[in-house]
Amino acid sequence: MVLTRSQEQLADLAGGEHQRRFSLSSIPPSSRYYWIRVLLENPAALASLIFLSTVIILAVFAPLVTSYAPTFVNPVSRLQGPSADYWFGTDTLGRDVFSRSVYGARISLLVGGAVMFGAGFLGSAFGLVAGYYDRADTPMMRVMDGFEAFPGILLAIAIMASLGAATRNVIVALIIVFTPNVARLMRGTTLVTKRQLYIESARAIGMRDHAILRKYVFMNSLSPLIVQCTFVVAFAILAEASLSFLGAGVPAGTATWGNMVSEGQTYLQRAWWMVLFPGLLLFMTVMAINLIGDGLRDALDPRSRDR
């Protein structure tokens, strides 16, 4: 079928309209999805999302993207530099550093995600109760202050010394460490929200406290909570690596970035790749999560709709 010139122009306009309909610029500030546009238009946040997605995909499909098991020992190939066979080189036992780095991402992301959900849930519950009920405020927050009085890494080491070296114990220890930070944030937002007129209206019509906390207070505190949780993930991954580096985290020999850096520090001058690659992955992952958190903070800020 042959189109006339006017029909071709109409088709081009229709195609252009179809493309604009799905572009980010077509999302108006009044839309509930405008924060996605702000986030994806941030170059640092977008690059960080791509990098973090790549790390997650590699960790999930680790058996498919690696040629060797992380525990496979080949003494003949020990301390070999990066090559076509071993992209990141080998360690003192001949284990593939690339394979161990990819499998190490699994534990780091698992710890970060579990700590985020655990600290987010407990911190939200404590913060909501302490901020909404005046009688519970002082005793609960004094307990939180007691935990925050200790440096986080020292408190985690003390808890690990009591529980023993295991991945689940690392998660428990870091949840205890990061819960007070989330609780203090939620308490602050609750104190502001509970004085709003719509909260007084909800009480006046007989709505129960748990319904008010769930439908109004918590939902209005969700944006800062999401941003805080992204930073909790980053700090939890870094804390897990620090504990493993100090020998107080995941059992030695397990493929984690902290354990790999700890094992390679003795051979730093001779086999620099043992420290460089897992350390670089740790640094870039934590930085990417922090940049995503910064992007979310800007995207969820109501003032971004007025820019």
C-alpha positions as CSV (number, residue, x, y, z in Angstrom):
1,M,0.0,0.0,0.0
2,V,1.4,3.4,-1.1
3,L,0.9,6.3,1.4
4,T,0.5,9.9,0.3
5,R,2.7,12.6,1.7
6,S,0.1,13.8,4.1
7,Q,-0.6,10.3,5.3
8,E,3.2,9.8,5.9
9,Q,3.3,13.0,7.9
10,L,0.4,11.9,10.0
11,A,2.0,8.5,10.6
12,D,5.3,10.2,11.7
13,L,3.4,12.4,14.1
14,A,1.5,9.5,15.5
15,G,4.8,7.6,16.0
16,G,6.4,10.6,17.6
17,E,3.5,11.0,19.9
18,H,3.7,7.3,20.8
19,Q,7.4,7.6,21.7
20,R,6.8,10.7,23.8
21,R,4.1,9.0,25.7
22,F,6.6,6.5,27.2
23,S,9.4,9.0,27.7
24,L,10.4,10.2,31.1
25,S,9.7,13.8,30.2
26,S,6.1,12.9,29.7
27,I,5.6,12.2,33.4
28,P,4.3,15.4,34.9
29,P,5.2,16.7,38.4
30,S,1.6,16.0,39.5
31,S,2.0,12.2,38.8
32,R,2.7,9.8,41.7
33,Y,5.5,8.3,39.5
34,Y,7.3,11.6,39.1
35,W,9.9,10.4,41.6
36,I,11.0,7.7,39.1
37,R,11.6,10.4,36.5
38,V,13.7,12.5,39.0
39,L,15.7,9.4,40.0
40,L,16.4,8.2,36.5
41,E,17.3,11.7,35.3
42,N,20.1,11.7,37.9
43,P,23.2,10.4,36.0
44,A,25.0,9.2,39.1
45,A,21.9,7.4,40.4
46,L,21.2,5.8,37.0
47,A,24.8,4.6,36.6
48,S,24.7,3.2,40.2
49,L,21.5,1.4,39.5
50,I,23.0,-0.2,36.4
51,F,26.1,-1.2,38.3
52,L,24.2,-2.6,41.3
53,S,21.8,-4.5,39.0
54,T,24.9,-6.1,37.3
55,V,26.3,-7.1,40.7
56,I,23.0,-8.7,41.7
57,I,22.6,-10.6,38.4
58,L,26.2,-11.9,38.7
59,A,25.5,-13.0,42.3
60,V,22.3,-14.7,41.5
61,F,23.7,-16.5,38.4
62,A,27.1,-17.1,39.9
63,P,27.3,-20.8,38.9
64,L,26.6,-19.9,35.3
65,V,29.1,-17.0,35.0
66,T,32.0,-18.6,36.8
67,S,34.2,-21.4,35.5
68,Y,35.4,-22.7,39.0
69,A,33.7,-23.3,42.3
70,P,34.8,-20.8,45.0
71,T,36.3,-23.7,47.1
72,F,38.1,-25.4,44.2
73,V,41.8,-25.7,45.1
74,N,44.4,-26.0,42.5
75,P,47.9,-25.7,44.0
76,V,49.6,-25.8,40.6
77,S,48.0,-22.4,39.7
78,R,48.5,-20.7,43.0
79,L,49.4,-16.9,43.0
80,Q,48.9,-16.5,39.3
81,G,48.1,-13.0,38.0
82,P,45.1,-12.0,36.0
83,S,44.9,-14.0,32.7
84,A,42.4,-15.4,30.2
85,D,41.9,-18.5,32.4
86,Y,41.7,-16.6,35.7
87,W,40.3,-13.1,35.1
88,F,41.1,-11.8,38.6
89,G,44.1,-14.2,39.2
90,T,44.4,-16.9,41.9
91,D,45.1,-16.8,45.7
92,T,47.5,-18.8,47.8
93,L,45.6,-22.0,47.4
94,G,45.0,-21.7,43.7
95,R,41.4,-20.6,44.1
96,D,39.9,-18.4,41.4
97,V,39.6,-14.8,42.8
98,F,36.9,-13.9,40.3
99,S,34.7,-16.8,41.3
100,R,35.2,-16.1,45.0
101,S,34.4,-12.4,44.4
102,V,31.2,-13.2,42.6
103,Y,30.1,-15.7,45.3
104,G,31.2,-13.2,47.9
105,A,28.7,-10.7,46.6
106,R,26.0,-13.2,47.5
107,I,26.8,-13.0,51.2
108,S,27.4,-9.3,51.2
109,L,24.0,-8.6,49.5
110,L,22.3,-11.1,51.7
111,V,23.6,-9.5,54.9
112,G,22.8,-6.0,53.6
113,G,19.2,-6.9,52.6
114,A,18.5,-8.9,55.7
115,V,19.8,-6.1,58.0
116,M,17.8,-3.5,56.1
117,F,14.5,-5.4,56.5
118,G,15.3,-6.4,60.1
119,A,16.4,-2.9,61.3
120,G,13.7,-1.2,59.2
121,F,11.0,-3.3,60.8
122,L,12.2,-3.1,64.4
123,G,13.3,0.5,64.1
124,S,9.9,1.5,62.6
125,A,8.0,-0.2,65.3
126,F,10.1,1.3,68.2
127,G,10.0,4.7,66.6
128,L,6.3,4.8,65.9
129,V,5.5,3.7,69.5
130,A,8.0,6.0,71.1
131,G,6.9,9.0,69.1
132,Y,3.1,8.4,69.3
133,Y,2.9,7.5,73.0
134,D,4.5,10.0,75.4
135,R,4.7,7.4,78.2
136,A,6.8,5.0,76.1
137,D,9.0,7.7,74.6
138,T,11.5,8.2,77.5
139,P,12.2,4.6,78.4
140,M,12.4,3.3,74.8
141,M,14.6,6.0,73.5
142,R,16.9,5.8,76.5
143,V,17.5,2.2,75.6
144,M,18.2,3.2,72.0
145,D,20.6,5.9,73.4
146,G,22.4,3.2,75.3
147,F,23.0,1.1,72.2
148,E,24.1,4.2,70.3
149,A,26.6,5.1,73.0
150,F,28.8,2.3,71.8
151,P,30.7,2.6,68.5
152,G,28.9,0.4,66.0
153,I,31.8,-1.8,65.1
154,L,32.7,-2.4,68.7
155,L,29.1,-3.3,69.6
156,A,29.0,-5.7,66.7
157,I,32.3,-7.4,67.7
158,A,31.0,-7.8,71.3
159,I,27.8,-9.4,70.1
160,M,29.7,-11.7,67.7
161,A,32.0,-12.7,70.5
162,S,28.9,-13.8,72.4
163,L,27.0,-15.5,69.5
164,G,29.9,-17.0,67.6
165,A,31.1,-16.7,64.0
166,A,28.2,-17.4,61.6
167,T,26.4,-15.5,58.8
168,R,23.1,-15.4,60.7
169,N,24.9,-14.1,63.8
170,V,26.4,-11.3,61.7
171,I,22.9,-10.3,60.6
172,V,21.6,-10.3,64.2
173,A,24.5,-8.3,65.4
174,L,24.1,-5.6,62.7
175,I,20.3,-5.4,63.1
176,I,20.9,-4.6,66.8
177,V,23.5,-2.0,65.7
178,F,21.4,-0.2,63.1
179,T,17.9,-0.4,64.7
180,P,18.5,2.7,66.9
181,N,19.3,4.9,63.9
182,V,16.0,3.9,62.2
183,A,14.0,4.2,65.5
184,R,15.3,7.8,66.0
185,L,14.3,8.8,62.5
186,M,10.8,7.3,62.8
187,R,10.3,8.9,66.2
188,G,11.1,12.3,64.8
189,T,8.7,12.0,61.8
190,T,6.0,10.6,64.1
191,L,6.3,13.5,66.5
192,V,5.7,15.9,63.6
193,T,2.9,13.9,62.0
194,K,0.8,13.2,65.1
195,R,0.3,16.9,65.6
196,Q,-1.3,17.4,62.2
197,L,-5.0,18.2,62.0
198,Y,-6.0,15.1,60.0
199,I,-4.6,13.0,62.9
200,E,-6.9,14.9,65.3
201,S,-9.8,14.3,62.9
202,A,-9.1,10.6,62.8
203,R,-9.1,10.4,66.6
204,A,-12.3,12.4,66.7
205,I,-14.2,9.9,64.6
206,G,-13.1,7.1,66.8
207,M,-10.3,5.5,64.7
208,R,-8.1,3.3,66.8
209,D,-4.4,4.1,67.4
210,H,-3.1,1.1,65.5
211,A,-5.1,2.1,62.4
212,I,-3.9,5.7,62.7
213,L,-0.3,4.6,63.0
214,R,-0.6,2.2,60.0
215,K,-2.6,4.3,57.6
216,Y,-1.4,7.9,58.4
217,V,1.7,8.1,60.5
218,F,3.7,5.2,58.9
219,M,2.7,6.1,55.4
220,N,3.8,9.7,55.9
221,S,7.1,8.5,57.2
222,L,7.7,6.1,54.4
223,S,9.8,8.3,52.2
224,P,12.5,9.1,54.7
225,L,12.4,5.5,55.9
226,I,13.2,4.3,52.3
227,V,16.1,6.6,52.0
228,Q,17.4,5.6,55.5
229,C,17.2,1.9,54.6
230,T,19.3,2.4,51.5
231,F,22.1,3.8,53.7
232,V,21.6,0.9,56.1
233,V,22.2,-1.5,53.3
234,A,25.5,0.2,52.4
235,F,26.7,0.4,56.0
236,A,25.7,-3.2,56.7
237,I,27.7,-4.4,53.7
238,L,30.7,-2.4,54.9
239,A,30.3,-3.5,58.5
240,E,30.1,-7.2,57.4
241,A,33.3,-6.8,55.5
242,S,35.0,-5.1,58.4
243,L,33.9,-7.9,60.8
244,S,35.1,-10.6,58.4
245,F,38.4,-8.7,57.9
246,L,38.9,-8.6,61.7
247,G,38.1,-12.3,62.0
248,A,34.9,-11.7,63.9
249,G,32.3,-12.1,61.2
250,V,31.6,-14.9,58.7
251,P,33.8,-18.0,59.3
252,A,37.3,-17.9,57.8
253,G,37.5,-19.6,54.4
254,T,34.1,-18.5,53.3
255,A,34.1,-16.5,50.1
256,T,33.3,-12.9,51.3
257,W,34.9,-9.7,50.3
258,G,36.1,-9.0,53.8
259,N,37.7,-12.5,54.2
260,M,39.4,-12.1,50.8
261,V,40.9,-8.8,51.7
262,S,42.0,-10.2,55.0
263,E,43.6,-13.2,53.4
264,G,45.4,-11.1,50.7
265,Q,46.9,-8.4,52.9
266,T,49.9,-10.6,53.7
267,Y,50.6,-11.0,50.0
268,L,49.8,-7.4,49.0
269,Q,53.2,-6.7,47.4
270,R,53.5,-10.1,45.7
271,A,49.8,-10.8,44.7
272,W,48.1,-7.4,44.7
273,W,45.1,-8.8,42.8
274,M,44.0,-10.8,45.9
275,V,43.1,-7.5,47.6
276,L,42.4,-5.1,44.7
277,F,39.5,-6.8,43.0
278,P,37.4,-7.8,46.1
279,G,38.2,-4.4,47.7
280,L,37.2,-2.6,44.5
281,L,33.9,-4.4,44.3
282,L,33.2,-3.6,47.9
283,F,34.0,0.1,47.4
284,M,32.0,0.4,44.2
285,T,29.0,-1.4,45.6
286,V,28.8,0.7,48.8
287,M,29.3,3.9,46.8
288,A,26.6,2.9,44.3
289,I,24.1,2.2,47.1
290,N,25.0,5.5,48.7
291,L,24.5,7.4,45.4
292,I,21.1,5.6,44.9
293,G,20.2,6.8,48.4
294,D,21.1,10.3,47.5
295,G,19.1,10.1,44.4
296,L,16.1,8.7,46.2
297,R,16.4,11.5,48.8
298,D,16.1,14.1,46.0
299,A,13.4,12.2,44.1
300,L,11.2,11.7,47.1
301,D,11.6,15.3,48.3
302,P,8.3,17.2,47.6
303,R,10.3,20.3,46.7
304,S,11.6,18.4,43.6
305,R,8.1,18.9,42.0
306,D,8.7,22.7,42.1
307,R,12.0,22.7,40.3
